[in-house]
Amino acid sequence: MQKSDVLIIGGGVIGAACADELAGRGVSVTLIDKGKIGHGCSYGNAGWICPCHAMPLPMPGALVQAGRWLGDPESPFYIKPRASWELVRWLLAFASNTTERHLARAGPVIADLARHSLGLFAQFAATDGASADYRSNGLLVVCSSARTLEGARHEMEIAERFGGRGQVLDAEGVSDLEPAVRGSVVGGIFYEDEASADPLRMVQALARRAESRGACVLPGAEVISLDVDGTRIRSVATTRGTLHADQVVLAAGS
């Protein structure tokens, strides 16, 4: 049975980043995933590293959009209908936080964290993450209607309250910035400070550096059961054996 200081379940960007940071601090770490490292949710995302879009989901006006999304299985906020008091409590808590007061309290914290994260990604890409296709060439939001442009402008104004920088473009400005854009375009927003990377390569590069720092990386280790003693996890049974750790980090996404 393998023993480490910290066991991390989930080999996506959160799990790999935690393993890399802890291993760099001399902590004994084991990182496991039921499949290949980086092939879960992290593989399917857009790879944006965007402080200007790192705002709390429950914002003023979010209830209207959330109402549209809740019943749409293709939306990013779909919740399968079910009889659950916990779900009702969560939805009520979400609704109670769609206030200007909550935004003013949470916005600066999230924005500062996102900007710090952007700097760390840039630093990593310049050293050990060269294969991750990191690009700091900004983010262009393209709008096909006046309504979507107005919504994008509103998001930009919120981002600017917390240190973000955006520029409103007309259709000609969008075309000048990105000639490949085709179709019906009325304008857009350009965020010059944003970055992007290949998400799979970034996660795999983080895992490789964690391993080079002493972490044990175990792909194909699916969790079968947890041995729980009170509020602590004593061991984790996986398809690659039973693992012990003083602390367990759950980073398996949804």
C-alpha angles and dihedrals in degrees: 000000000000119000128198139159093246131020116198118200111204128046099214128111094288095048094043093047092049091049092049094049095045093046089050088057092053097258118146105243137182118193118195136180131179090229135015120324110269096008098111128070091327090062092056101048127099096249094236118159097193124159090180090063096044097100127135113273094227098068130149107288093019093114092071093052092040090054090057093046100045094074097039113092089200095055126099091239102047116142118188108240113250140148101262129142089198089057091050091050091049093050091049090050090049091051093048090056097053089099138117089241092058092047092050090051100042101032099072093046094051093043093051091048091049093050091049089050091051090055092049092050090050091049092048093048090053092055120020102001101062091126093058095083092234112188127185097191099120135249126276118203109200119203126199098191139036089245095056091044090054090050091049090049090053091052090050091052090053091049091050090056088065100042102280123138124217137164126209113225132192121221092274091050091052091050092048091051096043115016091183092072110107137176132040107347125166097176144297149212124259120204106193098189098057125104141194140202141183099272097208094048091045093053093045091049090052091049092049092052091046088053091048087054091055105273119140111231117198117183118186092036105131117188112245101175145341125233102216126190109188106304096343131085108227098185143350121224112212138170086260097051140283116310128200127199139162090231132023123205116200108209099151096122117215 
